[in-house]
Each structure stands twice: as C-alpha cells, then as structure tokens.
C-alpha cells in the first residue's frame, strides 16, 4: 500500500516504523525533519510538506497533537486537497468529530476521498511494541479496507469498529476522561487513608480485594509505587488538552460535566505546579504533598491473596 504518514512524535514514529516493516511504501512528514531519520534509513520517502506527503497516497495517516494542528495540516497544509479520489484519510490523533467534519465539509466531500477516525490507546510502550488498541469510527467498508494497515500498528484483537464517523474520537475522549478521573480519585483516597494512619500497602491490597478494585489501582499505579515514574511519555499539556476536549463535548451535548470539570481543574493545577512536560500522572504528586509522603512500596506486586483481610 502507498501510505502517507504525518506526525512522527512519541507515538507516530513507532507507528510509521511498523508500517515500513510490514512492507508498505511509506512517505513521511513532520515539522522536524530530523524525526524522520530512522524511517528514511528503513526505506521511507521524505515529503517536504503535508500536501506532498498526501500526493498519490492510497492512505493518509495523521497522528498529531491537537485538533487545530489536524486542521492546519489537512486544510492550510494542503494535504486534503492533494489526496487523490478514492484515498482514505485515517486520523489517529485524539481529536474531535467537529474538526474532521470541517475538513470534510471544506475539501473532502464531493471528491471521493473517504475518512476514518482511529485514535489509539496504549501509550508510547504500546506504539513501540505494535500493540496499540485502536477505536475506529467510519463505515463498515472503510474499516474493512483499513484493517490490514491498522493491524500493522495495533493488536489485532483490540482493533474495534465502534460506530460511524466520529465515534472513534468520542470513545477515545471518554476513555481518557475516565482514566484521568481514576488518577485523581485514587490519589485522593490514598492520601486520606495514609494520613489517617493506614499502611499504604495494606490500603492498596484492601482496595484490590474489594468492589472498588480497578485496573488503575492494580496495574497503572505500579509505576509510581515502584519507581516514582509519573509517565513522562504523555505530557500534562496533552492530558489537559484531552480533558478540555471531553468537557467541551459534554457541554455541547447538554450532559452535565461537574465531576469532569473538577478533574480538569486539578490537572491544570498540577500542570501549573509541575510543568507542561511533566508526566500524565503528575496530579498524584499533589496528593502526596497533602499526605506528607510519597506513595512508594518496597514490594508493589503484592496481591489481595497475599494480604489478610477482613472484608
């Protein structure tokens, strides 16, 4: 397949590399030409502009930080206009249905260019391993046509067709919103528990043995408990952007967003304290300060079966 790929950041650089390894003819573009060095060494072609990257492509994949940049690349960068009739634009950014609709309305509609929104989950580790979860929104036919390309970058068992155009964006925003809410809620619970005198390990084991157990407490929190790693692979600036998009979507739909808006405020406070490039779990540090201790365990792999609990 002839694939144009725009956006070689923490995620996109790995995704583009997997497409090259899968034997596709890949043309790449990024605002930083040096980001393409490894791809060119593997046989990819370099494009000097978004429009050049899209020319002659059967598929154009965009993996970009914000909806505004997606629109800049497709509209003002000329990529949408350069796509040939019959091409499929696959936007794997965490964006919004409205941004894609504006691109379609301005350029794609009437030209025979199709679109699929396919944002991803799995962070940089999943992108590097080629094991991303992908949430695709589009027609059945477009999803079927795109599936071999998506399987080169993601886990085939976790590539989901979630509905019509725009559904992929929505599912990804809801996933992020719930995960960030887990970060804040768990941090608040741990801070109160340990400040009240409960041992951190005992508190966590109790939570895992209870109806309040979650994948976040069991797995995602381990990086902090073991190594003090707040996941710098996804920056606070991007986390706050995603939260803002989710809250805006809720308001546009007339859905109450009091809790989500509060989570967004806490994330923005953490960004102000810890910096835009701090890891996405940095809000935990706000609650560590309130608890008067860092959340660390000598053996964070303890399971509920290892603890003696009266539940």
C-alpha positions in Angstrom: 0.0 0.0 0.0 1.1 3.6 -0.6 0.8 5.3 2.7 1.5 8.9 3.7 2.2 9.4 7.4 2.2 12.8 9.1 3.3 13.2 12.7 6.5 11.5 14.0 6.2 12.2 17.7 6.4 9.8 20.6 3.7 7.6 19.2 3.8 8.3 15.5 7.4 7.5 15.0 6.9 3.9 16.2 3.6 3.5 14.2 5.3 4.6 11.0 8.2 2.3 11.6 5.8 -0.7 11.9 4.2 0.2 8.6 7.5 0.2 6.9 8.4 -3.2 8.4 5.1 -4.5 7.2 6.2 -3.8 3.6 4.1 -0.7 2.8 5.5 2.1 0.7 5.6 4.9 3.3 6.1 8.6 2.8 6.6 10.6 6.0 6.4 14.2 7.0 6.9 16.1 10.3 7.7 19.7 11.3 11.1 18.3 12.5 12.9 16.7 9.5 15.3 15.0 11.9 12.4 13.0 13.3 12.3 11.0 10.1 16.0 9.8 10.1 15.2 6.3 11.3 12.3 5.9 8.8 14.4 7.1 5.8 17.1 4.6 6.8 14.5 1.9 6.6 13.4 2.9 3.1 10.7 5.5 3.7 10.5 8.6 1.5 10.6 12.1 2.9 8.0 14.8 1.9 8.7 18.4 2.4 5.1 19.4 3.1 1.8 17.8 4.1 0.5 18.2 0.5 3.5 16.4 -0.9 3.0 13.6 1.6 -0.6 13.1 0.6 0.0 13.1 -3.2 -0.6 9.7 -4.7 -1.3 8.1 -1.4 -3.9 5.3 -1.0 -4.0 6.0 2.7 -3.0 9.2 4.6 -2.5 8.7 8.3 -2.3 11.7 10.6 -1.0 11.3 14.2 -1.0 14.9 15.6 -1.2 16.6 19.0 -4.4 18.8 18.7 -7.5 19.2 16.5 -6.2 22.6 15.4 -3.0 21.0 14.1 -5.1 18.4 12.3 -7.0 21.1 10.6 -3.8 23.1 9.8 -2.2 20.0 8.1 -5.3 18.9 6.2 -6.6 22.4 5.1 -3.9 25.0 5.3 -1.1 22.5 4.7 -2.9 21.2 1.6 -3.0 17.5 2.5 -6.7 17.1 1.9 -6.6 18.9 -1.4 -3.7 16.7 -2.6 -5.3 13.4 -1.8 -6.4 11.5 -4.9 -10.1 10.4 -5.4 -10.6 7.1 -3.7 -8.0 7.7 -1.0 -8.7 7.1 2.7 -7.7 9.6 5.3 -7.2 7.8 8.7 -6.8 10.3 11.6 -5.3 8.5 14.6 -5.0 11.7 16.6 -7.0 12.3 19.8 -9.2 14.9 18.1 -12.9 15.8 17.8 -15.7 14.9 15.3 -16.2 18.6 14.7 -12.6 19.1 13.4 -12.9 16.2 11.0 -16.3 17.4 9.9 -14.8 20.8 9.0 -12.1 19.2 6.9 -14.7 17.0 5.1 -17.1 20.0 4.5 -14.3 22.2 3.2 -12.4 19.7 1.0 -13.3 16.0 1.1 -17.0 16.0 0.4 -17.7 15.5 -3.3 -14.2 14.5 -4.2 -14.5 10.8 -3.4 -12.0 10.9 -0.5 -13.1 8.9 2.5 -12.2 9.2 6.1 -11.8 7.0 9.2 -11.1 8.3 12.7 -9.0 5.7 14.5 -7.4 7.2 17.8 -5.3 4.8 19.9 -4.7 3.7 23.4 -1.6 2.1 24.8 0.9 5.0 25.2 4.4 5.0 23.7 5.1 1.5 25.0 2.2 0.1 23.1 3.2 2.0 20.0 6.7 0.7 20.2 5.5 -2.8 20.5 2.9 -2.5 17.8 0.3 -3.5 20.3 -2.0 -0.4 20.4 -5.7 -0.6 21.0 -7.5 1.3 18.2 -11.0 2.7 18.2 -12.2 3.2 14.6 -15.2 5.3 13.5 -16.4 5.1 9.9 -18.3 3.0 7.5 -18.1 -0.8 7.5 -16.4 -0.8 4.1 -13.8 1.8 5.1 -13.0 -0.1 8.3 -12.6 -3.3 6.4 -10.3 -1.7 3.8 -8.2 0.0 6.5 -7.9 -3.1 8.8 -4.6 -4.5 7.3 -3.0 -1.1 7.8 -4.3 -0.8 11.3 -3.2 -4.3 12.2 0.4 -3.3 11.3 0.3 -0.8 14.2 -2.1 -2.4 16.7 -3.1 -5.5 18.5 -5.5 -7.3 16.0 -7.7 -8.5 18.9 -8.1 -4.9 20.2 -8.9 -3.1 17.0 -12.5 -2.1 17.4 -15.0 -0.7 15.0 -17.0 1.5 17.4 -19.5 3.2 15.0 -19.9 5.8 12.3 -17.5 8.6 11.6 -16.7 10.5 14.8 -17.4 7.5 17.1 -13.7 6.7 17.4 -12.9 10.2 18.6 -15.7 10.1 21.1 -14.7 6.7 22.6 -11.1 7.8 23.0 -12.1 11.0 24.7 -14.3 9.1 27.1 -11.6 6.5 27.8 -9.1 9.3 28.7 -11.7 11.2 30.8 -12.4 8.1 32.9 -8.7 7.2 33.2 -7.8 10.7 34.4 -10.7 10.6 36.8 -9.2 7.3 38.2 -5.9 9.1 38.7 -7.5 11.9 40.8 -10.0 9.7 42.7 -7.3 7.1 43.6 -4.8 9.8 44.7 -7.4 11.4 47.0 -8.3 8.0 48.6 -4.6 7.1 49.1 -3.8 10.5 50.6 -6.7 10.3 53.1 -6.0 6.7 54.0 -2.3 7.0 54.8 -2.8 10.4 56.6 -5.3 8.6 58.8 -2.6 6.1 59.7 -3.3 3.1 57.4 -0.3 1.5 55.9 -0.1 2.3 52.1 0.4 -1.4 51.1 -2.4 -2.6 53.3 -4.8 0.1 51.9 -4.0 -0.8 48.3 -4.4 -4.5 49.0 -7.7 -3.8 50.7 -8.9 -1.8 47.7 -7.9 -4.6 45.3 -9.8 -7.2 47.3 -13.0 -5.0 47.3 -15.7 -3.9 44.9 -13.7 -0.7 44.5 -10.8 -2.6 42.7 -9.7 -1.2 39.4 -7.1 -1.8 36.7 -5.6 1.6 37.6 -5.0 0.6 41.3 -3.8 -2.9 40.3 -1.6 -2.1 37.3 -1.2 1.6 36.2 -0.3 2.8 39.7 2.6 0.4 39.9 5.0 2.7 38.0 4.6 5.2 40.8 4.6 2.8 43.7 7.8 1.0 42.5 9.8 3.7 40.7 8.3 7.1 41.2 7.5 7.1 37.4 4.6 9.5 36.6 4.8 8.5 32.9 6.6 11.3 31.1 5.8 9.6 27.8 2.5 11.5 27.8 2.8 15.1 28.8 0.5 17.1 31.1 -0.1 19.6 28.3 -1.7 16.8 26.2 -3.6 15.4 29.2 -5.1 18.9 29.9 -5.9 19.3 26.2 -7.8 15.9 26.1 -9.7 16.8 29.3 -10.7 20.1 27.8 -12.0 18.4 24.7 -14.0 15.9 26.7 -15.6 18.6 28.9 -16.4 20.7 25.8 -18.0 17.7 24.2 -20.2 17.1 27.2 -21.3 20.7 27.3 -22.1 20.7 23.6 -24.2 17.6 24.1 -26.0 19.1 27.1 -24.6 16.5 29.5 -23.7 17.7 33.0 -19.9 17.7 33.5 -19.4 18.9 37.1 -17.1 16.0 38.0 -15.2 16.0 34.7 -14.7 19.8 35.0 -13.2 19.4 38.5 -10.8 16.7 37.3 -9.8 19.1 34.5 -9.1 21.8 37.1 -7.0 19.5 39.2 -5.0 18.5 36.1 -4.5 22.2 35.2 -3.3 22.9 38.7 -0.8 20.1 38.5 0.4 21.4 35.1 1.0 24.8 36.7 2.9 23.2 39.6 4.9 20.5 37.7 5.2 21.9 34.2 3.6 21.2 30.8 6.1 18.3 30.1 5.5 16.5 33.4 4.1 13.0 33.2 0.3 12.5 32.9 0.1 11.0 36.4 1.7 14.1 38.0 -1.6 15.0 39.8 -0.7 12.2 42.2 2.1 14.4 43.4 -0.4 17.0 44.6 -1.9 14.4 46.9 1.5 13.0 48.0 2.2 16.5 49.3 -1.1 16.6 51.2 -0.4 13.1 52.7 3.1 14.2 53.7 4.7 11.2 52.0 5.5 9.8 48.6 3.4 6.8 47.5 6.1 4.1 47.4 6.1 0.4 48.3 9.1 -1.9 48.7 7.0 -4.7 47.0 4.2 -3.2 45.0 3.4 -6.5 43.3 1.6 -7.7 46.4 -1.9 -9.1 45.5 -5.0 -9.4 47.5 -4.3 -13.1 48.1 -1.2 -12.1 49.9 -3.0 -10.0 52.5 -5.0 -11.0 55.5 -8.2 -9.0 55.1 -11.5 -8.8 57.0 -13.8 -7.8 54.2 
